[in-house]
Amino acid sequence: MHEAFLLGAMDQQKLAGQLDQFADREGRFRINEVFCLEGARRDTVGQLMRMSDAIVLDVRGFGRARQGVGFEIELLGRSRLLPRVLAVGDATTDWEHFDERIRSAGCEPGDAMKTQIGPKDNANMLMLALMRTAIGTRDSTRC
């Protein structure tokens, strides 16, 4: 099992070579899982962000007490990748703190698209918001 984990930083071209990036016969894209030890995690996350056309950032439950995604928010801001982001939150998301983290990276909160979902929202609504993010269209799905 140890071989499945990235032990250290890997160059972007080699990482891309390990990912299944093409649609299958049915037109579906596979989910790629990348397992990293802590020493490789931050570099790998940054590389994956730069390789992506659109990024879904799950910020459900995000707030001052739960800082795990804070690194990713600031990295997206410092890398100027926020226009590719769809931040998905819920009633427990502290959007003010989310915006503070974006500002601390030197960006504006409006640079990322945000949407808040409820327990009965469906995947179609989320996919529509993701597609709008990928093509750069902003609309009422923002908070």
Secondary structure, DSSP 8 states (H G I E B T S, - for coil): -GGGEE-S---HHHHHHHS--S--TTS-------EE-HHHHHHHHHHHHHH-S-EEEE-TT-BTTB-TTHHHHHHHHHTT-GGGEEEEE-TT--HHHHHHHHHHTT--GGGSEEEE--TT--HHHHHHHHHHHHHT---TT--
